[in-house]
C-alpha cells in the first residue's frame, strides 16, 4: 500500500468549496502543481480549485514576507552606510570598527524601526 492509498482512505468526504469574491479566471495549471492540488484537496476534503486558491494565498503571504525582509535589509544597509559617513570610491570594505559603530547607531533606533 502506498501513501496515496492511505490518504485516500482517511480523507474526509469531499465538500463544496467556499464561495469567494473576486475575478473569475481560467488557468492552465502545470501537471506537477495540479497533482499537488489534487493531493491537498483529497486531504482537506475539498476541490482541486479550492486547494489551488489555498496554495496561491500561502504563496502570496510568503512572497510578501520576502519583500518585507528585503526592504528591511536595504534599510539596514542604508542606515549603516549613512552612519559610517563618506566611503572612498576605491574602498573594498569598511574597517571592522567602522561597521561596529555603524551597527550600534542602527540599533539605537535613530533610523526608525526596521
C-alpha positions, 0 to 999 in steps of 0.5 A: 500500500502506498501513501496515496492509498492511505490518504485516500482512505482517511480523507474526509468526504469531499465538500463544496468549496467556499464561495469567494469574491473576486475575478473569475479566471481560467488557468492552465495549471502545470501537471506537477502543481495540479497533482499537488492540488489534487493531493491537498484537496483529497486531504482537506476534503475539498476541490482541486480549485479550492486547494489551488486558491489555498496554495496561491494565498500561502504563496502570496503571504510568503512572497510578501514576507520576502519583500518585507525582509528585503526592504528591511535589509536595504534599510539596514544597509542604508542606515549603516552606510549613512552612519559610517559617513563618506566611503572612498570610491576605491574602498573594498570594505569598511574597517571592522570598527567602522561597521561596529559603530555603524551597527550600534547607531542602527540599533539605537533606533535613530533610523526608525524601526526596521 
